[in-house]
């Protein structure tokens, strides 16, 4: 399928929709031999790789390791979020073993191969066409907190020499090209510098939150950001909602109902998302487009408005995340027509009652 991944998001290749969208877990083609590259599918994005402006959101669903094949992306940096199965990623800089609840970043132009030590695998990929992922500014938080630099890991060179034939797959302007070479692309003895792939364990994230009342902006959960030219917005933020304590008083504790000046693509790695107990499942996703209203489902609202607000834990044994962007995302036909699309998603809010009493003091 020549249109599995794309690099230009216009009326020819994609379509816009402001509708709230949810997908059930994306299917893994377990009856086929599909590696990481062949299993990539573009959900949507904005901009154009040729102009180095914008981003793309992909998923991957793979059943076999890349054999004598290496992948290189000329279009931008990739942030990879495995949801099912570890990824044994060999890069020119050395190997990275990346498990669910960890992420990997592979920058533009770096060759890598993906093996599947646990069998069939599925996950999410965020691609930025300009700039690089970096730690967010901490502002008044100070020197420590959120994702700390000490917890990011880079690989150690692992020299490999073979005379075997290798296929080098290059993604260029959203299309795939193949070159053949007679030696391993991983014949690197050593490296130095700071342009190198890395991984991060999301369990190391230092959570900041309100300890009195009300919510702090979800930007406090930002792991990595790719900044834009406009302060306060980003080409893309990678945000997580990790296990933590919640102690706010006189507060509707779940994520509040809102319309956002950013686009929100969410995925679930494991467990249950705190604001939606059913339908939003590991391996699935949702998209809430710019200025489209959304919030927790009816069950979550009922529980949050009737419970005693005692200090407690939230999101234990779960991990959800968000790709957030200042861009308005356009969706591929593969995404809009996907059989896993939940066309009843809107019903999640239909039974929320009006409880405000204007005469009550």
PABA-688980 format. One record per residue (C-alpha): residue in three letters; x, y, z. Coordinates in steps of 0.5 Angstrom, whole numbers, plus 2048, in hexadecimal, padded with zeros to 3 digits. Layout:
N
<pt aa="ALA" x="X" y="Y" z="Z"/>
...
END
This chain:
361
<pt aa="UNK" x="800" y="800" z="800"/>
<pt aa="UNK" x="804" y="806" z="7FE"/>
<pt aa="UNK" x="7FF" y="80B" z="802"/>
<pt aa="UNK" x="801" y="807" z="809"/>
<pt aa="UNK" x="805" y="80D" z="80B"/>
<pt aa="UNK" x="805" y="814" z="808"/>
<pt aa="UNK" x="809" y="81B" z="809"/>
<pt aa="UNK" x="804" y="820" z="806"/>
<pt aa="UNK" x="7FD" y="821" z="809"/>
<pt aa="UNK" x="7F9" y="825" z="804"/>
<pt aa="UNK" x="7F2" y="824" z="801"/>
<pt aa="UNK" x="7F5" y="81E" z="7FC"/>
<pt aa="UNK" x="7F7" y="81A" z="802"/>
<pt aa="UNK" x="7F3" y="81B" z="808"/>
<pt aa="UNK" x="7ED" y="81E" z="80A"/>
<pt aa="UNK" x="7EB" y="823" z="810"/>
<pt aa="UNK" x="7E6" y="821" z="816"/>
<pt aa="UNK" x="7E4" y="825" z="81C"/>
<pt aa="UNK" x="7E1" y="81F" z="81F"/>
<pt aa="UNK" x="7E3" y="81C" z="825"/>
<pt aa="UNK" x="7E6" y="815" z="823"/>
<pt aa="UNK" x="7E8" y="80F" z="826"/>
<pt aa="UNK" x="7EB" y="808" z="824"/>
<pt aa="UNK" x="7EB" y="801" z="827"/>
<pt aa="UNK" x="7F1" y="7FE" z="827"/>
<pt aa="UNK" x="7F5" y="7FE" z="821"/>
<pt aa="UNK" x="7F5" y="7F7" z="81E"/>
<pt aa="UNK" x="7FB" y="7F3" z="81D"/>
<pt aa="UNK" x="7FC" y="7EF" z="817"/>
<pt aa="UNK" x="7FE" y="7E8" z="81A"/>
<pt aa="UNK" x="7FD" y="7E4" z="814"/>
<pt aa="UNK" x="802" y="7E8" z="810"/>
<pt aa="UNK" x="809" y="7E9" z="810"/>
<pt aa="UNK" x="80A" y="7F1" z="812"/>
<pt aa="UNK" x="810" y="7F4" z="814"/>
<pt aa="UNK" x="810" y="7FB" z="818"/>
<pt aa="UNK" x="811" y="7FF" z="811"/>
<pt aa="UNK" x="80B" y="7FB" z="80D"/>
<pt aa="UNK" x="807" y="7FC" z="814"/>
<pt aa="UNK" x="807" y="804" z="814"/>
<pt aa="UNK" x="800" y="807" z="812"/>
<pt aa="UNK" x="7FF" y="80F" z="813"/>
<pt aa="UNK" x="7F9" y="811" z="817"/>
<pt aa="UNK" x="7FA" y="818" z="815"/>
<pt aa="UNK" x="7FE" y="81E" z="815"/>
<pt aa="UNK" x="7FF" y="825" z="813"/>
<pt aa="UNK" x="804" y="829" z="80E"/>
<pt aa="UNK" x="809" y="826" z="809"/>
<pt aa="UNK" x="810" y="823" z="80A"/>
<pt aa="UNK" x="813" y="826" z="804"/>
<pt aa="UNK" x="812" y="82D" z="808"/>
<pt aa="UNK" x="814" y="82A" z="80E"/>
<pt aa="UNK" x="80E" y="82D" z="812"/>
<pt aa="UNK" x="809" y="828" z="815"/>
<pt aa="UNK" x="808" y="822" z="818"/>
<pt aa="UNK" x="805" y="81B" z="817"/>
<pt aa="UNK" x="802" y="816" z="81C"/>
<pt aa="UNK" x="803" y="80E" z="81A"/>
<pt aa="UNK" x="802" y="807" z="81D"/>
<pt aa="UNK" x="805" y="801" z="81C"/>
<pt aa="UNK" x="803" y="7FA" z="81C"/>
<pt aa="UNK" x="808" y="7F5" z="81B"/>
<pt aa="UNK" x="809" y="7ED" z="81B"/>
<pt aa="UNK" x="810" y="7EC" z="819"/>
<pt aa="UNK" x="817" y="7EF" z="81A"/>
<pt aa="UNK" x="81B" y="7F3" z="815"/>
<pt aa="UNK" x="81F" y="7EE" z="811"/>
<pt aa="UNK" x="825" y="7F1" z="80E"/>
<pt aa="UNK" x="821" y="7F8" z="80D"/>
<pt aa="UNK" x="823" y="7FE" z="810"/>
<pt aa="UNK" x="81E" y="805" z="810"/>
<pt aa="UNK" x="820" y="80C" z="810"/>
<pt aa="UNK" x="81C" y="812" z="810"/>
<pt aa="UNK" x="81E" y="818" z="80C"/>
<pt aa="UNK" x="817" y="81C" z="80E"/>
<pt aa="UNK" x="818" y="81D" z="816"/>
<pt aa="UNK" x="819" y="81A" z="81D"/>
<pt aa="UNK" x="815" y="814" z="81F"/>
<pt aa="UNK" x="813" y="813" z="826"/>
<pt aa="UNK" x="811" y="80C" z="827"/>
<pt aa="UNK" x="80C" y="809" z="82C"/>
<pt aa="UNK" x="80B" y="802" z="82D"/>
<pt aa="UNK" x="805" y="7FF" z="830"/>
<pt aa="UNK" x="805" y="7F8" z="82F"/>
<pt aa="UNK" x="80C" y="7F4" z="82E"/>
<pt aa="UNK" x="813" y="7F6" z="82F"/>
<pt aa="UNK" x="817" y="7F9" z="829"/>
<pt aa="UNK" x="81E" y="7F7" z="829"/>
<pt aa="UNK" x="820" y="7FD" z="825"/>
<pt aa="UNK" x="827" y="7FD" z="821"/>
<pt aa="UNK" x="82A" y="804" z="81F"/>
<pt aa="UNK" x="830" y="806" z="81C"/>
<pt aa="UNK" x="832" y="809" z="823"/>
<pt aa="UNK" x="831" y="802" z="827"/>
<pt aa="UNK" x="82B" y="7FE" z="829"/>
<pt aa="UNK" x="825" y="800" z="82D"/>
<pt aa="UNK" x="820" y="7FC" z="831"/>
<pt aa="UNK" x="819" y="7FF" z="831"/>
<pt aa="UNK" x="813" y="7FC" z="835"/>
<pt aa="UNK" x="80C" y="7FF" z="836"/>
<pt aa="UNK" x="80C" y="805" z="83B"/>
<pt aa="UNK" x="813" y="807" z="838"/>
<pt aa="UNK" x="814" y="80B" z="832"/>
<pt aa="UNK" x="819" y="80C" z="82D"/>
<pt aa="UNK" x="81B" y="812" z="828"/>
<pt aa="UNK" x="81F" y="811" z="822"/>
<pt aa="UNK" x="821" y="817" z="81E"/>
<pt aa="UNK" x="821" y="819" z="817"/>
<pt aa="UNK" x="826" y="815" z="812"/>
<pt aa="UNK" x="828" y="810" z="818"/>
<pt aa="UNK" x="827" y="809" z="815"/>
<pt aa="UNK" x="824" y="803" z="819"/>
<pt aa="UNK" x="821" y="7FC" z="819"/>
<pt aa="UNK" x="81B" y="7FA" z="81E"/>
<pt aa="UNK" x="81B" y="7F3" z="821"/>
<pt aa="UNK" x="815" y="7F0" z="824"/>
<pt aa="UNK" x="818" y="7EB" z="82A"/>
<pt aa="UNK" x="810" y="7EB" z="82D"/>
<pt aa="UNK" x="80D" y="7E9" z="827"/>
<pt aa="UNK" x="807" y="7ED" z="823"/>
<pt aa="UNK" x="808" y="7F5" z="825"/>
<pt aa="UNK" x="804" y="7FB" z="825"/>
<pt aa="UNK" x="805" y="802" z="827"/>
<pt aa="UNK" x="805" y="80A" z="825"/>
<pt aa="UNK" x="80A" y="80E" z="821"/>
<pt aa="UNK" x="80A" y="816" z="822"/>
<pt aa="UNK" x="80E" y="819" z="81C"/>
<pt aa="UNK" x="810" y="820" z="81C"/>
<pt aa="UNK" x="813" y="823" z="815"/>
<pt aa="UNK" x="817" y="829" z="818"/>
<pt aa="UNK" x="81A" y="82A" z="81F"/>
<pt aa="UNK" x="81C" y="825" z="824"/>
<pt aa="UNK" x="819" y="822" z="82A"/>
<pt aa="UNK" x="81C" y="825" z="830"/>
<pt aa="UNK" x="81A" y="826" z="838"/>
<pt aa="UNK" x="815" y="82B" z="839"/>
<pt aa="UNK" x="817" y="832" z="83D"/>
<pt aa="UNK" x="815" y="831" z="844"/>
<pt aa="UNK" x="814" y="838" z="846"/>
<pt aa="UNK" x="812" y="839" z="84E"/>
<pt aa="UNK" x="813" y="831" z="84F"/>
<pt aa="UNK" x="81B" y="832" z="84F"/>
<pt aa="UNK" x="820" y="82E" z="84D"/>
<pt aa="UNK" x="81D" y="827" z="84E"/>
<pt aa="UNK" x="816" y="824" z="84D"/>
<pt aa="UNK" x="812" y="820" z="847"/>
<pt aa="UNK" x="817" y="81D" z="842"/>
<pt aa="UNK" x="81E" y="81D" z="845"/>
<pt aa="UNK" x="824" y="81D" z="840"/>
<pt aa="UNK" x="828" y="818" z="845"/>
<pt aa="UNK" x="822" y="813" z="843"/>
<pt aa="UNK" x="823" y="813" z="83B"/>
<pt aa="UNK" x="828" y="80D" z="838"/>
<pt aa="UNK" x="82C" y="80D" z="832"/>
<pt aa="UNK" x="82F" y="807" z="82F"/>
<pt aa="UNK" x="836" y="805" z="82F"/>
<pt aa="UNK" x="839" y="803" z="828"/>
<pt aa="UNK" x="839" y="7FC" z="826"/>
<pt aa="UNK" x="83D" y="7FA" z="820"/>
<pt aa="UNK" x="83A" y="7F5" z="81B"/>
<pt aa="UNK" x="83D" y="7F3" z="815"/>
<pt aa="UNK" x="83A" y="7EF" z="80F"/>
<pt aa="UNK" x="83A" y="7EE" z="808"/>
<pt aa="UNK" x="833" y="7EC" z="807"/>
<pt aa="UNK" x="82E" y="7F0" z="803"/>
<pt aa="UNK" x="82A" y="7F6" z="807"/>
<pt aa="UNK" x="824" y="7FA" z="804"/>
<pt aa="UNK" x="825" y="801" z="807"/>
<pt aa="UNK" x="81E" y="804" z="807"/>
<pt aa="UNK" x="81D" y="80C" z="807"/>
<pt aa="UNK" x="817" y="80F" z="808"/>
<pt aa="UNK" x="818" y="816" z="804"/>
<pt aa="UNK" x="812" y="81B" z="803"/>
<pt aa="UNK" x="80D" y="815" z="806"/>
<pt aa="UNK" x="80F" y="810" z="801"/>
<pt aa="UNK" x="814" y="80A" z="802"/>
<pt aa="UNK" x="81A" y="809" z="7FE"/>
<pt aa="UNK" x="81F" y="803" z="7FE"/>
<pt aa="UNK" x="826" y="802" z="7FD"/>
<pt aa="UNK" x="82A" y="7FC" z="7FD"/>
<pt aa="UNK" x="831" y="7FB" z="800"/>
<pt aa="UNK" x="836" y="7F5" z="801"/>
<pt aa="UNK" x="837" y="7F7" z="809"/>
<pt aa="UNK" x="834" y="7F8" z="80F"/>
<pt aa="UNK" x="832" y="7FF" z="811"/>
<pt aa="UNK" x="834" y="7FE" z="818"/>
<pt aa="UNK" x="83C" y="7FE" z="817"/>
<pt aa="UNK" x="83D" y="803" z="81C"/>
<pt aa="UNK" x="842" y="803" z="821"/>
<pt aa="UNK" x="841" y="809" z="825"/>
<pt aa="UNK" x="83E" y="810" z="825"/>
<pt aa="UNK" x="83E" y="816" z="829"/>
<pt aa="UNK" x="839" y="81C" z="829"/>
<pt aa="UNK" x="832" y="81E" z="82B"/>
<pt aa="UNK" x="82E" y="81C" z="824"/>
<pt aa="UNK" x="82C" y="815" z="826"/>
<pt aa="UNK" x="826" y="811" z="828"/>
<pt aa="UNK" x="824" y="810" z="82F"/>
<pt aa="UNK" x="81F" y="80C" z="833"/>
<pt aa="UNK" x="81B" y="80E" z="839"/>
<pt aa="UNK" x="817" y="80A" z="83F"/>
<pt aa="UNK" x="810" y="80E" z="840"/>
<pt aa="UNK" x="810" y="80B" z="847"/>
<pt aa="UNK" x="816" y="810" z="849"/>
<pt aa="UNK" x="812" y="816" z="847"/>
<pt aa="UNK" x="811" y="81B" z="84D"/>
<pt aa="UNK" x="80A" y="81D" z="84E"/>
<pt aa="UNK" x="808" y="824" z="850"/>
<pt aa="UNK" x="801" y="825" z="852"/>
<pt aa="UNK" x="7FC" y="82A" z="856"/>
<pt aa="UNK" x="7FC" y="828" z="85E"/>
<pt aa="UNK" x="7F7" y="82D" z="860"/>
<pt aa="UNK" x="7F1" y="82E" z="85B"/>
<pt aa="UNK" x="7F0" y="82F" z="853"/>
<pt aa="UNK" x="7F4" y="82C" z="84D"/>
<pt aa="UNK" x="7FB" y="82E" z="84B"/>
<pt aa="UNK" x="7FB" y="82E" z="843"/>
<pt aa="UNK" x="7FC" y="827" z="840"/>
<pt aa="UNK" x="803" y="82A" z="83D"/>
<pt aa="UNK" x="806" y="828" z="844"/>
<pt aa="UNK" x="806" y="821" z="841"/>
<pt aa="UNK" x="80A" y="823" z="83B"/>
<pt aa="UNK" x="810" y="81E" z="83A"/>
<pt aa="UNK" x="813" y="821" z="834"/>
<pt aa="UNK" x="811" y="826" z="82F"/>
<pt aa="UNK" x="813" y="829" z="828"/>
<pt aa="UNK" x="812" y="830" z="829"/>
<pt aa="UNK" x="80F" y="835" z="824"/>
<pt aa="UNK" x="810" y="83C" z="822"/>
<pt aa="UNK" x="80A" y="83E" z="826"/>
<pt aa="UNK" x="80B" y="83E" z="82E"/>
<pt aa="UNK" x="806" y="83A" z="832"/>
<pt aa="UNK" x="805" y="835" z="82C"/>
<pt aa="UNK" x="809" y="82F" z="829"/>
<pt aa="UNK" x="80A" y="82C" z="822"/>
<pt aa="UNK" x="809" y="826" z="827"/>
<pt aa="UNK" x="809" y="824" z="82E"/>
<pt aa="UNK" x="809" y="81D" z="831"/>
<pt aa="UNK" x="805" y="81D" z="837"/>
<pt aa="UNK" x="803" y="817" z="83C"/>
<pt aa="UNK" x="7FE" y="816" z="842"/>
<pt aa="UNK" x="802" y="812" z="847"/>
<pt aa="UNK" x="800" y="80E" z="84D"/>
<pt aa="UNK" x="800" y="814" z="853"/>
<pt aa="UNK" x="7FD" y="816" z="859"/>
<pt aa="UNK" x="7F7" y="81B" z="858"/>
<pt aa="UNK" x="7F5" y="81F" z="85E"/>
<pt aa="UNK" x="7F1" y="825" z="85C"/>
<pt aa="UNK" x="7EB" y="828" z="860"/>
<pt aa="UNK" x="7E5" y="82B" z="85D"/>
<pt aa="UNK" x="7E7" y="829" z="856"/>
<pt aa="UNK" x="7E4" y="825" z="851"/>
<pt aa="UNK" x="7EB" y="820" z="850"/>
<pt aa="UNK" x="7EA" y="81D" z="84A"/>
<pt aa="UNK" x="7ED" y="821" z="843"/>
<pt aa="UNK" x="7E8" y="826" z="843"/>
<pt aa="UNK" x="7E3" y="828" z="83D"/>
<pt aa="UNK" x="7E6" y="82C" z="838"/>
<pt aa="UNK" x="7E8" y="82F" z="831"/>
<pt aa="UNK" x="7EF" y="82F" z="82F"/>
<pt aa="UNK" x="7F3" y="834" z="82B"/>
<pt aa="UNK" x="7F8" y="82D" z="829"/>
<pt aa="UNK" x="7F6" y="827" z="826"/>
<pt aa="UNK" x="7F6" y="821" z="82B"/>
<pt aa="UNK" x="7F7" y="81A" z="828"/>
<pt aa="UNK" x="7F7" y="815" z="82E"/>
<pt aa="UNK" x="7FA" y="80E" z="82F"/>
<pt aa="UNK" x="7F9" y="808" z="834"/>
<pt aa="UNK" x="7FF" y="804" z="836"/>
<pt aa="UNK" x="7FC" y="800" z="83C"/>
<pt aa="UNK" x="7F7" y="800" z="841"/>
<pt aa="UNK" x="7F1" y="805" z="841"/>
<pt aa="UNK" x="7F1" y="80C" z="83F"/>
<pt aa="UNK" x="7EE" y="810" z="845"/>
<pt aa="UNK" x="7E9" y="814" z="841"/>
<pt aa="UNK" x="7E6" y="80E" z="83D"/>
<pt aa="UNK" x="7E5" y="808" z="840"/>
<pt aa="UNK" x="7E3" y="804" z="83A"/>
<pt aa="UNK" x="7E4" y="804" z="833"/>
<pt aa="UNK" x="7EB" y="808" z="833"/>
<pt aa="UNK" x="7EF" y="801" z="833"/>
<pt aa="UNK" x="7F6" y="800" z="833"/>
<pt aa="UNK" x="7F9" y="800" z="82C"/>
<pt aa="UNK" x="7F3" y="805" z="82A"/>
<pt aa="UNK" x="7F3" y="80C" z="829"/>
<pt aa="UNK" x="7EF" y="812" z="829"/>
<pt aa="UNK" x="7EF" y="819" z="826"/>
<pt aa="UNK" x="7EC" y="820" z="828"/>
<pt aa="UNK" x="7ED" y="825" z="823"/>
<pt aa="UNK" x="7EF" y="82C" z="824"/>
<pt aa="UNK" x="7E9" y="830" z="828"/>
<pt aa="UNK" x="7E4" y="82A" z="828"/>
<pt aa="UNK" x="7E1" y="829" z="82F"/>
<pt aa="UNK" x="7E3" y="822" z="833"/>
<pt aa="UNK" x="7E4" y="820" z="83A"/>
<pt aa="UNK" x="7E3" y="81A" z="83E"/>
<pt aa="UNK" x="7DD" y="815" z="83D"/>
<pt aa="UNK" x="7D7" y="814" z="841"/>
<pt aa="UNK" x="7D9" y="80F" z="845"/>
<pt aa="UNK" x="7DF" y="813" z="847"/>
<pt aa="UNK" x="7DB" y="819" z="848"/>
<pt aa="UNK" x="7D6" y="815" z="84D"/>
<pt aa="UNK" x="7DB" y="812" z="851"/>
<pt aa="UNK" x="7DF" y="819" z="852"/>
<pt aa="UNK" x="7D9" y="81D" z="854"/>
<pt aa="UNK" x="7D7" y="818" z="859"/>
<pt aa="UNK" x="7DD" y="816" z="85C"/>
<pt aa="UNK" x="7E1" y="818" z="863"/>
<pt aa="UNK" x="7E7" y="81C" z="861"/>
<pt aa="UNK" x="7EC" y="818" z="865"/>
<pt aa="UNK" x="7F3" y="818" z="863"/>
<pt aa="UNK" x="7F4" y="812" z="85F"/>
<pt aa="UNK" x="7F8" y="80F" z="859"/>
<pt aa="UNK" x="7F6" y="810" z="852"/>
<pt aa="UNK" x="7F8" y="80C" z="84B"/>
<pt aa="UNK" x="7FC" y="806" z="84F"/>
<pt aa="UNK" x="7FE" y="801" z="84A"/>
<pt aa="UNK" x="7FC" y="805" z="844"/>
<pt aa="UNK" x="7FF" y="80A" z="83F"/>
<pt aa="UNK" x="7FC" y="80E" z="83A"/>
<pt aa="UNK" x="7FF" y="814" z="836"/>
<pt aa="UNK" x="7FE" y="819" z="831"/>
<pt aa="UNK" x="801" y="81C" z="82B"/>
<pt aa="UNK" x="7FF" y="823" z="82B"/>
<pt aa="UNK" x="800" y="828" z="826"/>
<pt aa="UNK" x="7FF" y="82F" z="824"/>
<pt aa="UNK" x="7FD" y="82D" z="81D"/>
<pt aa="UNK" x="7F6" y="82B" z="81A"/>
<pt aa="UNK" x="7F7" y="823" z="818"/>
<pt aa="UNK" x="7F4" y="820" z="812"/>
<pt aa="UNK" x="7F2" y="819" z="812"/>
<pt aa="UNK" x="7F4" y="814" z="80D"/>
<pt aa="UNK" x="7EF" y="810" z="80A"/>
<pt aa="UNK" x="7F2" y="809" z="80D"/>
<pt aa="UNK" x="7F0" y="80D" z="814"/>
<pt aa="UNK" x="7E9" y="80F" z="812"/>
<pt aa="UNK" x="7E7" y="809" z="80F"/>
<pt aa="UNK" x="7EA" y="804" z="814"/>
<pt aa="UNK" x="7E6" y="7FF" z="816"/>
<pt aa="UNK" x="7E8" y="800" z="81D"/>
<pt aa="UNK" x="7E5" y="807" z="81D"/>
<pt aa="UNK" x="7E0" y="808" z="823"/>
<pt aa="UNK" x="7DA" y="80B" z="820"/>
<pt aa="UNK" x="7D7" y="80B" z="826"/>
<pt aa="UNK" x="7DC" y="80F" z="82A"/>
<pt aa="UNK" x="7D7" y="815" z="82B"/>
<pt aa="UNK" x="7D3" y="811" z="82F"/>
<pt aa="UNK" x="7D8" y="812" z="835"/>
<pt aa="UNK" x="7D5" y="819" z="837"/>
<pt aa="UNK" x="7CE" y="818" z="835"/>
<pt aa="UNK" x="7CB" y="816" z="83C"/>
<pt aa="UNK" x="7CF" y="81B" z="840"/>
<pt aa="UNK" x="7CA" y="81F" z="844"/>
<pt aa="UNK" x="7C9" y="826" z="845"/>
<pt aa="UNK" x="7CA" y="827" z="84D"/>
<pt aa="UNK" x="7CB" y="82E" z="84E"/>
<pt aa="UNK" x="7C5" y="831" z="852"/>
<pt aa="UNK" x="7C5" y="839" z="851"/>
<pt aa="UNK" x="7C1" y="83A" z="857"/>
<pt aa="UNK" x="7C5" y="836" z="85C"/>
<pt aa="UNK" x="7CA" y="83A" z="860"/>
END
